[in-house]
Amino acid sequence: MSSNDNVKGRLDQSVSGTSPKINPDEQRKYLGTFRERVSLGIKVKDLSDKYAIKCLVNEFQKNSDYQIILNGNIGHDLLSPFIKLASQNNIKFTVKK
């Protein structure tokens, strides 16, 4: 299939509303993004773990153009270290409810 056929096929799918859907549970888990685009996921139970923060800093160093999507249903006291870390490293972040 040529590149033009692939693009046309995707456009046809989008126009007709038949584009592939992801699993709704997976969409909620990854806050609306496709799993393939998630570089690092941290579970709520691990938010206060120093190792999780270390892993996040490592991701910032490897990929400065990444962004963080934070679960807005989690308390600010758990999210604030991640927001501060993102700000210090000039990383975009979004809080989604």
BELLIN-V744133 format. One line per field, one symbol per residue. ss: DSSP state (H for helix, E for strand, - for the rest). Layout:
ss = ???
This chain:
ss = --HHHHHHHHHHHHHH-------HHHHHH-----HHH------HHH---HHHHHHHHHHHHH----EEEEE----HHHHHHHHHHHHH---EEEEE-
